[in-house]
C-alpha cells in the first residue's frame, strides 16, 4: 500500500515541477506496487526493483533530453510563421513606407519598401518584425 501512496505523491509533485524525473519515480513506485501486490517479495527486493526501475527511467529521460538539445533550433522563423504568405488589404498609407492594413479582422501596422501603395491595394505578408508586418504588393517582386 505504501508503494501506491508514494506513486501518487510523486505524480502530484511532478504536476507542479514538470521535470519528468518525478514521473519516472512515480512509475517506478507504481510498478513496484504491482510487483508487491502480485508476488509479495521481501522488502529488500521491492526496494531494489524500485531503485533499478528509477535508475533506468532517469537514464532514459536524461538521454532523451540530451538528444533534444542536439537538435538545433530553427534560426529561420519564416517557415514557422503561419502569417507569411497571407493576403492583406491596405487601409491607409501613413507615409515613409508605413501602412495600416486589414488582416484577420483588424487593423495591423505594416511596412513596405514601396512607398506609393494606395488604399484597397492587395499585398502579401513576406516577413514579420515583432507586430509589424513586412508586406509587398501582390504581383510585385521588387520589394
Z-matrix of the N, CA and C atoms (Angstrom, degrees):
N
C 1 1.452
C 2 1.533 1 110.94
N 3 1.329 2 115.95 1 -31.40
C 4 1.459 3 119.83 2 -179.55
C 5 1.530 4 110.97 3 -65.81
N 6 1.340 5 117.23 4 -32.73
C 7 1.464 6 120.45 5 -179.47
C 8 1.527 7 110.84 6 -66.58
N 9 1.338 8 116.68 7 -37.38
C 10 1.470 9 120.02 8 178.25
C 11 1.524 10 110.38 9 -66.29
N 12 1.328 11 116.75 10 -41.44
C 13 1.468 12 120.66 11 179.23
C 14 1.523 13 110.84 12 -65.20
N 15 1.342 14 116.68 13 -41.15
C 16 1.465 15 119.91 14 177.35
C 17 1.526 16 111.08 15 -64.47
N 18 1.330 17 117.01 16 -38.75
C 19 1.470 18 120.92 17 178.89
C 20 1.524 19 110.81 18 -63.38
N 21 1.320 20 116.52 19 -44.18
C 22 1.474 21 120.30 20 179.46
C 23 1.521 22 110.67 21 -66.53
N 24 1.323 23 117.38 22 -43.31
C 25 1.465 24 120.41 23 -179.81
C 26 1.524 25 111.12 24 -63.09
N 27 1.328 26 117.77 25 -43.72
C 28 1.470 27 120.74 26 179.16
C 29 1.525 28 110.54 27 -65.10
N 30 1.331 29 117.03 28 -38.30
C 31 1.461 30 120.15 29 179.08
C 32 1.526 31 111.44 30 -65.08
N 33 1.317 32 116.84 31 -43.65
C 34 1.468 33 120.50 32 179.49
C 35 1.531 34 110.20 33 -63.80
N 36 1.309 35 117.38 34 -41.99
C 37 1.468 36 120.12 35 177.26
C 38 1.525 37 111.67 36 -64.97
N 39 1.335 38 116.99 37 -34.03
C 40 1.463 39 120.77 38 177.79
C 41 1.516 40 111.46 39 -64.00
N 42 1.308 41 117.05 40 -35.88
C 43 1.460 42 120.52 41 178.73
C 44 1.527 43 110.37 42 -58.41
N 45 1.321 44 116.83 43 -36.13
C 46 1.465 45 120.36 44 -179.11
C 47 1.522 46 113.01 45 -84.14
N 48 1.325 47 118.23 46 -24.34
C 49 1.463 48 119.11 47 -175.81
C 50 1.526 49 112.76 48 -95.96
N 51 1.326 50 118.15 49 -42.10
C 52 1.455 51 121.36 50 178.16
C 53 1.521 52 114.44 51 72.08
N 54 1.326 53 118.97 52 27.52
C 55 1.460 54 120.93 53 -177.39
C 56 1.517 55 113.93 54 -98.92
N 57 1.301 56 119.68 55 -13.87
C 58 1.461 57 127.88 56 -177.11
C 59 1.530 58 113.15 57 77.28
N 60 1.320 59 119.19 58 -16.78
C 61 1.459 60 120.31 59 179.84
C 62 1.534 61 111.08 60 -70.24
N 63 1.314 62 116.94 61 -39.67
C 64 1.465 63 119.29 62 176.72
C 65 1.526 64 111.03 63 -69.64
N 66 1.314 65 116.91 64 -28.73
C 67 1.465 66 120.13 65 174.74
C 68 1.525 67 109.90 66 -65.45
N 69 1.327 68 116.57 67 -40.30
C 70 1.466 69 120.64 68 176.48
C 71 1.529 70 109.98 69 -61.26
N 72 1.333 71 116.45 70 -44.75
C 73 1.463 72 119.25 71 177.93
C 74 1.523 73 111.20 72 -63.27
N 75 1.311 74 116.74 73 -39.39
C 76 1.460 75 120.58 74 178.56
C 77 1.529 76 110.66 75 -61.26
N 78 1.314 77 116.54 76 -42.93
C 79 1.469 78 120.05 77 178.56
C 80 1.529 79 110.55 78 -66.08
N 81 1.332 80 116.69 79 -40.26
C 82 1.475 81 119.72 80 177.77
C 83 1.523 82 110.40 81 -62.50
N 84 1.327 83 117.36 82 -43.00
C 85 1.468 84 120.33 83 177.40
C 86 1.526 85 111.10 84 -63.20
N 87 1.329 86 116.33 85 -41.65
C 88 1.460 87 120.82 86 -179.35
C 89 1.533 88 111.27 87 -63.12
N 90 1.345 89 116.22 88 -47.53
C 91 1.466 90 119.17 89 179.54
C 92 1.529 91 111.82 90 -65.34
N 93 1.319 92 116.70 91 -34.86
C 94 1.462 93 119.58 92 176.00
C 95 1.525 94 110.25 93 -67.13
N 96 1.318 95 116.92 94 -37.88
C 97 1.466 96 120.35 95 175.93
C 98 1.512 97 111.81 96 -63.17
N 99 1.331 98 117.69 97 -39.56
C 100 1.468 99 121.33 98 177.12
C 101 1.524 100 109.82 99 -64.90
N 102 1.335 101 116.03 100 -43.29
C 103 1.469 102 120.15 101 177.43
C 104 1.526 103 111.03 102 -60.44
N 105 1.327 104 115.45 103 -44.77
C 106 1.465 105 120.22 104 -179.60
C 107 1.527 106 111.66 105 -64.14
N 108 1.334 107 117.25 106 -36.74
C 109 1.464 108 120.49 107 -178.86
C 110 1.523 109 112.06 108 -73.49
N 111 1.334 110 117.72 109 -28.33
C 112 1.464 111 119.43 110 -175.89
C 113 1.525 112 113.19 111 -88.86
N 114 1.346 113 118.07 112 -49.35
C 115 1.474 114 117.89 113 -175.44
C 116 1.532 115 113.40 114 -116.20
N 117 1.288 116 118.15 115 -5.94
C 118 1.472 117 124.51 116 176.74
C 119 1.534 118 113.86 117 47.71
N 120 1.339 119 116.66 118 62.24
C 121 1.468 120 118.94 119 177.65
C 122 1.527 121 110.57 120 -74.74
N 123 1.324 122 115.31 121 176.78
C 124 1.460 123 120.83 122 178.81
C 125 1.528 124 110.44 123 -67.49
N 126 1.307 125 116.67 124 159.07
C 127 1.464 126 121.92 125 -178.78
C 128 1.521 127 111.62 126 -58.13
N 129 1.324 128 117.41 127 -38.85
C 130 1.465 129 120.83 128 179.71
C 131 1.526 130 111.01 129 -62.19
N 132 1.315 131 117.18 130 -39.09
C 133 1.465 132 121.09 131 177.85
C 134 1.522 133 109.94 132 -66.42
N 135 1.324 134 117.92 133 -42.83
C 136 1.463 135 121.73 134 178.12
C 137 1.529 136 110.95 135 -59.32
N 138 1.319 137 116.51 136 -46.36
C 139 1.468 138 120.38 137 -178.65
C 140 1.524 139 110.45 138 -65.06
N 141 1.339 140 116.84 139 -40.80
C 142 1.467 141 120.67 140 179.13
C 143 1.523 142 111.03 141 -64.13
N 144 1.321 143 116.91 142 -45.81
C 145 1.466 144 121.08 143 179.05
C 146 1.527 145 110.12 144 -61.12
N 147 1.313 146 116.77 145 -44.72
C 148 1.467 147 120.91 146 179.78
C 149 1.531 148 110.74 147 -61.85
N 150 1.318 149 117.07 148 -43.19
C 151 1.467 150 120.80 149 -179.81
C 152 1.522 151 111.32 150 -65.30
N 153 1.327 152 117.38 151 -43.42
C 154 1.469 153 120.89 152 179.77
C 155 1.528 154 110.26 153 -64.14
N 156 1.327 155 117.45 154 -45.02
C 157 1.466 156 120.63 155 178.23
C 158 1.522 157 111.42 156 -61.50
N 159 1.323 158 117.29 157 -41.16
C 160 1.458 159 121.07 158 179.69
C 161 1.522 160 111.22 159 -65.46
N 162 1.325 161 117.37 160 -42.57
C 163 1.472 162 120.74 161 179.70
C 164 1.523 163 110.66 162 -64.50
N 165 1.330 164 117.23 163 -43.56
C 166 1.473 165 120.62 164 178.27
C 167 1.532 166 110.02 165 -62.49
N 168 1.317 167 116.65 166 -45.78
C 169 1.470 168 120.10 167 -179.68
C 170 1.516 169 112.61 168 -63.93
N 171 1.324 170 117.53 169 -41.68
C 172 1.468 171 120.82 170 179.01
C 173 1.524 172 110.36 171 -65.21
N 174 1.340 173 116.99 172 -39.08
C 175 1.459 174 120.50 173 176.49
C 176 1.530 175 110.74 174 -61.52
N 177 1.330 176 117.75 175 -42.54
C 178 1.466 177 121.50 176 179.45
C 179 1.521 178 110.95 177 -64.08
N 180 1.332 179 117.36 178 -46.05
C 181 1.469 180 120.68 179 179.93
C 182 1.526 181 110.38 180 -63.12
N 183 1.325 182 117.78 181 -43.23
C 184 1.464 183 120.93 182 -179.63
C 185 1.524 184 111.02 183 -63.96
N 186 1.342 185 117.80 184 -40.53
C 187 1.465 186 119.42 185 179.66
C 188 1.523 187 111.24 186 -68.83
N 189 1.329 188 117.82 187 -35.82
C 190 1.469 189 120.09 188 176.83
C 191 1.518 190 111.10 189 -66.58
N 192 1.326 191 117.40 190 -39.65
C 193 1.454 192 120.09 191 178.14
C 194 1.526 193 110.88 192 -67.68
N 195 1.315 194 117.29 193 -38.14
C 196 1.463 195 121.08 194 178.23
C 197 1.524 196 109.98 195 -64.74
N 198 1.337 197 116.72 196 -41.94
C 199 1.457 198 121.00 197 179.18
C 200 1.526 199 110.66 198 -64.28
N 201 1.330 200 116.50 199 -37.71
C 202 1.457 201 120.34 200 178.96
C 203 1.528 202 110.83 201 -64.86
N 204 1.329 203 117.69 202 -36.53
C 205 1.461 204 120.94 203 179.06
C 206 1.520 205 111.95 204 -70.28
N 207 1.339 206 118.20 205 -24.18
C 208 1.456 207 121.21 206 179.59
C 209 1.517 208 111.88 207 -74.96
N 210 1.326 209 117.44 208 -22.03
C 211 1.465 210 120.78 209 178.24
C 212 1.523 211 107.84 210 -80.51
N 213 1.336 212 118.08 211 116.69
C 214 1.469 213 119.18 212 -176.69
C 215 1.524 214 111.84 213 -68.99
N 216 1.325 215 114.64 214 145.76
C 217 1.458 216 120.53 215 174.76
C 218 1.524 217 108.73 216 -69.74
N 219 1.290 218 116.59 217 145.44
C 220 1.456 219 120.95 218 178.45
C 221 1.519 220 109.93 219 -68.00
N 222 1.328 221 116.26 220 120.92
C 223 1.455 222 120.74 221 177.58
C 224 1.527 223 111.04 222 -83.00
N 225 1.319 224 116.26 223 -19.85
C 226 1.450 225 120.97 224 -179.50
C 227 1.522 226 108.37 225 -99.47
N 228 1.319 227 115.90 226 95.05
C 229 1.457 228 120.17 227 -177.59
C 230 1.516 229 112.39 228 -78.78
N 231 1.334 230 116.45 229 -0.76
C 232 1.453 231 119.91 230 178.91
C 233 1.527 232 110.58 231 -58.27
N 234 1.308 233 117.51 232 -37.19
C 235 1.452 234 120.72 233 -178.09
C 236 1.525 235 111.74 234 -81.96
N 237 1.331 236 116.84 235 -15.09
C 238 1.451 237 121.03 236 179.32
C 239 1.521 238 112.25 237 -90.49
N 240 1.323 239 118.11 238 -15.72
C 241 1.462 240 123.29 239 -174.56
C 242 1.523 241 109.67 240 -93.43
N 243 1.323 242 116.50 241 113.79
C 244 1.461 243 120.94 242 -177.45
C 245 1.520 244 113.12 243 -74.91
N 246 1.349 245 118.11 244 -10.99
C 247 1.457 246 120.78 245 178.59
C 248 1.525 247 111.83 246 -75.64
N 249 1.318 248 117.51 247 -27.28
C 250 1.462 249 120.93 248 -176.37
C 251 1.515 250 109.80 249 -64.38
N 252 1.340 251 114.50 250 130.71
C 253 1.452 252 121.55 251 -178.44
C 254 1.515 253 113.48 252 94.71
N 255 1.326 254 118.11 253 -9.37
C 256 1.463 255 121.16 254 179.90
C 257 1.535 256 110.42 255 -77.94
N 258 1.314 257 115.49 256 154.27
C 259 1.464 258 121.35 257 -178.85
C 260 1.521 259 111.78 258 -89.33
N 261 1.324 260 115.74 259 143.74
C 262 1.461 261 123.06 260 174.50
C 263 1.522 262 107.90 261 -131.50
N 264 1.324 263 115.18 262 163.08
C 265 1.461 264 121.51 263 176.73
C 266 1.523 265 108.04 264 -121.17
N 267 1.331 266 117.04 265 129.59
C 268 1.458 267 121.43 266 179.51
C 269 1.527 268 108.81 267 -66.41
N 270 1.330 269 116.80 268 123.74
C 271 1.460 270 121.36 269 178.10
C 272 1.523 271 110.24 270 -96.61
N 273 1.348 272 115.98 271 -37.49
C 274 1.465 273 119.14 272 -176.99
C 275 1.520 274 108.86 273 -157.88
N 276 1.339 275 115.42 274 140.51
C 277 1.459 276 121.91 275 174.64
C 278 1.519 277 107.44 276 -94.31
N 279 1.335 278 117.71 277 115.81
C 280 1.464 279 121.86 278 -179.58
C 281 1.522 280 112.33 279 -91.76
N 282 1.320 281 118.06 280 -1.25
C 283 1.456 282 121.89 281 -179.63
C 284 1.515 283 112.19 282 85.19
N 285 1.312 284 115.41 283 155.40
C 286 1.454 285 120.75 284 178.23
C 287 1.513 286 113.35 285 68.49
N 288 1.314 287 118.02 286 23.41
C 289 1.454 288 121.30 287 -179.93
C 290 1.517 289 113.51 288 83.22
N 291 1.342 290 118.01 289 4.28
C 292 1.464 291 121.97 290 178.34
C 293 1.524 292 109.74 291 -98.61
N 294 1.307 293 114.98 292 139.30
C 295 1.459 294 121.35 293 -176.88
C 296 1.522 295 109.91 294 -137.93
N 297 1.324 296 113.91 295 160.68
C 298 1.456 297 120.96 296 165.30
C 299 1.516 298 105.49 297 -109.71
N 300 1.331 299 115.63 298 131.18
C 301 1.459 300 119.80 299 -176.43
C 302 1.525 301 110.07 300 -127.23
N 303 1.331 302 115.08 301 152.19
C 304 1.466 303 121.72 302 173.07
C 305 1.519 304 107.38 303 -86.47
N 306 1.337 305 115.36 304 121.93
C 307 1.456 306 120.14 305 177.53
C 308 1.519 307 108.18 306 -153.74
N 309 1.303 308 116.64 307 132.46
C 310 1.461 309 123.34 308 -179.41
C 311 1.521 310 112.56 309 54.23
N 312 1.296 311 116.94 310 38.40
C 313 1.457 312 121.20 311 173.79
C 314 1.516 313 115.24 312 78.54
N 315 1.323 314 117.93 313 11.61
C 316 1.462 315 120.39 314 179.23
C 317 1.522 316 109.65 315 -147.32
N 318 1.299 317 115.87 316 178.46
C 319 1.469 318 121.95 317 -179.93
C 320 1.529 319 109.17 318 -95.50
N 321 1.315 320 115.93 319 130.94
C 322 1.453 321 123.04 320 177.39
C 323 1.522 322 109.44 321 -119.92
N 324 1.321 323 115.87 322 154.50
C 325 1.457 324 121.02 323 171.95
C 326 1.522 325 107.63 324 -83.84
N 327 1.323 326 116.01 325 140.98
C 328 1.458 327 119.92 326 -179.58
C 329 1.519 328 109.61 327 -141.40
N 330 1.324 329 114.59 328 158.99
C 331 1.457 330 121.57 329 178.51
C 332 1.522 331 107.92 330 -132.17
N 333 1.327 332 115.34 331 138.83
C 334 1.466 333 120.55 332 176.11
C 335 1.520 334 108.30 333 -138.93
N 336 1.326 335 116.05 334 149.89
C 337 1.468 336 120.75 335 177.34
C 338 1.531 337 110.06 336 -67.92
N 339 1.297 338 115.70 337 -37.83
C 340 1.465 339 120.79 338 179.12
C 341 1.523 340 108.42 339 -78.10
N 342 1.333 341 117.42 340 127.58
C 343 1.458 342 120.54 341 -171.05
C 344 1.523 343 113.93 342 -105.33
N 345 1.317 344 118.66 343 11.15
C 346 1.470 345 119.51 344 -177.13
C 347 1.529 346 112.19 345 -121.93
N 348 1.312 347 117.18 346 34.93
C 349 1.459 348 120.10 347 178.27
C 350 1.521 349 109.25 348 -79.26
N 351 1.318 350 115.89 349 133.88
C 352 1.461 351 119.93 350 -177.18
C 353 1.529 352 110.53 351 -95.27
N 354 1.321 353 114.08 352 168.18
C 355 1.461 354 121.51 353 -179.95
C 356 1.524 355 109.45 354 -60.67
N 357 1.331 356 116.77 355 145.76
C 358 1.462 357 126.63 356 -179.75
C 359 1.527 358 113.84 357 69.70
N 360 1.330 359 118.27 358 10.02
C 361 1.458 360 121.67 359 174.48
C 362 1.528 361 108.78 360 -73.55
N 363 1.312 362 116.13 361 137.43
C 364 1.458 363 121.15 362 176.46
C 365 1.526 364 109.00 363 -84.13
N 366 1.324 365 115.71 364 139.84
C 367 1.464 366 121.97 365 177.32
C 368 1.521 367 107.99 366 -142.69
N 369 1.317 368 114.54 367 168.86
C 370 1.459 369 118.32 368 176.06
C 371 1.518 370 109.29 369 -125.77
N 372 1.313 371 115.30 370 152.64
C 373 1.458 372 122.00 371 -179.78
C 374 1.526 373 107.85 372 -81.81
N 375 1.349 374 116.47 373 126.75
C 376 1.459 375 120.82 374 179.52
C 377 1.524 376 112.48 375 -110.45
N 378 1.320 377 117.03 376 -16.72
C 379 1.460 378 121.44 377 178.79
C 380 1.516 379 107.66 378 -167.08
N 381 1.311 380 116.06 379 174.86
C 382 1.455 381 120.28 380 176.10
C 383 1.509 382 108.57 381 -141.74
N 384 1.320 383 116.35 382 134.96
C 385 1.455 384 122.63 383 177.63
C 386 1.523 385 106.83 384 -118.95
N 387 1.332 386 116.52 385 92.30
C 388 1.457 387 120.04 386 -173.17
C 389 1.512 388 108.81 387 68.31
N 390 1.340 389 117.01 388 -121.95
C 391 1.459 390 121.38 389 177.75
C 392 1.514 391 112.48 390 -99.01
N 393 1.312 392 117.36 391 4.10
C 394 1.470 393 120.68 392 178.75
C 395 1.521 394 108.65 393 -96.61
N 396 1.324 395 115.31 394 123.10
C 397 1.448 396 121.13 395 -179.86
C 398 1.518 397 109.73 396 -81.13
N 399 1.313 398 117.19 397 135.76
C 400 1.460 399 122.75 398 171.36
C 401 1.518 400 106.40 399 -94.12
N 402 1.338 401 116.96 400 121.94
C 403 1.465 402 120.08 401 -173.83
C 404 1.514 403 110.32 402 -124.55
N 405 1.314 404 114.38 403 162.57
C 406 1.475 405 121.91 404 168.95
C 407 1.516 406 106.95 405 -141.77
N 408 1.312 407 116.43 406 146.96
C 409 1.475 408 119.22 407 179.86
C 410 1.519 409 110.84 408 -61.40
N 411 1.306 410 116.07 409 144.39
C 412 1.462 411 120.78 410 178.68
C 413 1.513 412 108.99 411 -63.32
N 414 1.328 413 116.12 412 131.60
C 415 1.474 414 121.07 413 179.15
C 416 1.514 415 113.30 414 84.95
N 417 1.359 416 119.17 415 0.04
C 418 1.453 417 121.85 416 178.84
C 419 1.517 418 107.96 417 -116.05
N 420 1.334 419 117.04 418 116.12
C 421 1.464 420 120.28 419 -178.71
C 422 1.514 421 112.13 420 -101.73
N 423 1.310 422 118.26 421 11.08
C 424 1.473 423 120.61 422 -177.24
C 425 1.514 424 112.74 423 -81.82
N 426 1.319 425 118.35 424 -9.25
C 427 1.449 426 121.54 425 -176.24
C 428 1.498 427 111.25 426 -82.41
